[in-house]
Amino acid sequence: MPPVPEPLHDLAPALLVATVLRAAAPLYLVVLGAVISQRAAVVNLGLEGAMTLGAAAGAWVAHGHGPLAGLAAGILVGGAAGTLQAVAVVGLGVDQLAAGIALDLLALATAAGLAAHSFPSGDLALALPRHLPALALPLSLPGLGHAILRVPVMALVATALGLLTWLLLRLTPLGLRLRALAEQPEAAERAGVATGALRAGALIAAAALAGFGGAALPLDSAVPGLALAGIVQGRGFAALAIALLAGRSLLAAGLLCLPLGLAWPLPAGHSSAILWVALLLALTLRTRRAQRPRALNWRADSSA
């Protein structure tokens, strides 16, 4: 095999790091939503649907108004989906799992219809041929040579939101109320905590984060052949698994997003299959050892 040219040898590690960060950032945003949902004692299966709606809205708005408008549209549409879910679960007493599945199906149908109307070619790389901005950092590491690492802005935003979420959950009265809601829901209700409002707010915030991550997918991952319908590809469900594995550690959740986020850009083959099998095994072991939180037995009619 001929030796790799020196410029390409220097570029390859930086490209790999940038690709991993670009792929992991949207997933981490949804993981933050999953963690917030868990703190509110909700198994939020609707994250997949909120992310799908965010991707559809982001692509549609960005096509005519630019990527920043697309990201804002994803957040707003995700928040609207979370509001709908909160009304169903908290207000009307619909089973939280059924409401999440219904949102996923609604989102899939909406994205498919929007894709057929606005992107008839089915290829987002042709309609949205631009990436979100990246911060260029010069690198000089032993054994890797000199290169320019382009850190995606979405990775920096996701990291900042992760730190903000950690501060909110650990150091504020709101975070303490959410912790009490997850661990001792009856005691929280007796103490006068507005459990229904907390759950509704958590569902809306989680869906807005998922919509934000979804909007970043067509804008920062527009590769040839990428279609809007089905663009999320299970990231919402993977986020739930990552949140369960990481427990209360947002740092561990972020580290888990790095290899798993790369599974989607990889071709469907041995590499991506190994990552998914490893996730399944780890989740099985984690759930066998974990004790089911009491708050997950909550029903909407018990929190009135």
Secondary structure, 3 states (H helix, E strand, C coil): CCCCCHHHHHHHHHHHHHHHHHHHHHHHHHHHHHHHHHHCCCCCCCHHHHHHHHHHHHHHHHHHHCHHHHHHHHHHHHHHHHHHHHHHHHHCCCCHHHHHHHHHHHHHHHHHHHHHHHCCCCCHHHHCCCCCCEEEEEEEECCCEEEEEEEEHHHHHHHHHHHHHHHHHHHCHHHHHHHHHHHCHHHHHHCCCCHHHHHHHHHHHHHHHHHHHHHHHHHHCCCCCCCCCCCCCCHHHHHHHHHHHHCCCHHHHHHHHHHHHCCCCCCCCHHHHHHHHHHHHHHHHHHHHCCCCHHHHCCHHHCC
